[in-house]
Amino acid sequence: MRNALTIVLVAASLAAPAAQNRYQAGDGKLRIALAQQPLGPNGPSQGPDTMAAGGIQKIPADLGAIVRVEKAQLTALEETEYGGWKKLGLSLGHFADIVTNNERDGFFTVGLLATCPSMPGLVAGLQRSGTTIEPIRVGMLWLDAHPDFNTPETTRSGSLGGMPVSVATGRALHVMRRDAKLDPPMSDQNIVMGGVRLIDPLEQRLLDDSRIEQLSVDDLRNMTPAVWEQLDRLNRISDKLYIHIDMDVLDPREVMAHGNKVPNGPSSRQLERLFEEIFTRYPKASAIGLATIPPTDEGGLSIAALNRMIAGAVRGVQARK
């Protein structure tokens, strides 16, 4: 009798339909949300509007997707707050709400970010998007020419743009992190950095003492086994995955006007292929965010690079079975 029951259960399992892509509507259309976070540490940025107006909306539309566009905004009372860093934290809290609602409504989030300090809000939104009130575990692939792992004590420049990963992991600016609704902080082991190639000395010491893993530029270019080993690991220990891109991770020829460009980066075509594979292979991959589009873009190379990478991610999400 036990053997017969086992056979029935196995047969039923084999006959069960595959789980539907959670970002597809009942009619099979992909659902994409373009979520803008336009506030930077020093005030509003035109970057997310530039991204949104640069042809990005045509990518999901050409795939027959349902698209919605949203923007994080401060309330009238919050606008009276003193200090750019405080306002940024509050804006990130609103951005987190947008991301959470996207997930619960079945929309894949494409984050259009003023600067990398927007990241804690996007991660917070995923962290709070589970089926219970308890925060879930978010894994992050951080692609940036810089680790952005400084604290106010180690920074040479004093720029918040060099601190978002230290903020997200609870090493600094706890009030800003909590305003962004990222609580608890991210665990080091849930972060993999790729393409980092310019690090401050004291920042290097912090990294050396952390449990954050690294992938090289060549790993990204060639999709080496190290990439899949790290992503498989993140996938095992995380409930959802987030892919973050600072445009300065790219080869400088594609981001000539970027203030922080660094030689020897991967190309957008190489990352396009990588993202299509990541978002196809890992159903937990729930959002992609892109930050710091250069302020000028002669020849449209930076916008083309941005759109190319997003297109790869969206095709990957669509290809899920």
Order of alpha helices (4+ residues) and beta strands (2+ residues): alpha-beta-beta-beta-alpha-alpha-beta-alpha-beta-alpha-beta-alpha-alpha-beta-alpha-beta-alpha-alpha-beta-alpha-beta-alpha
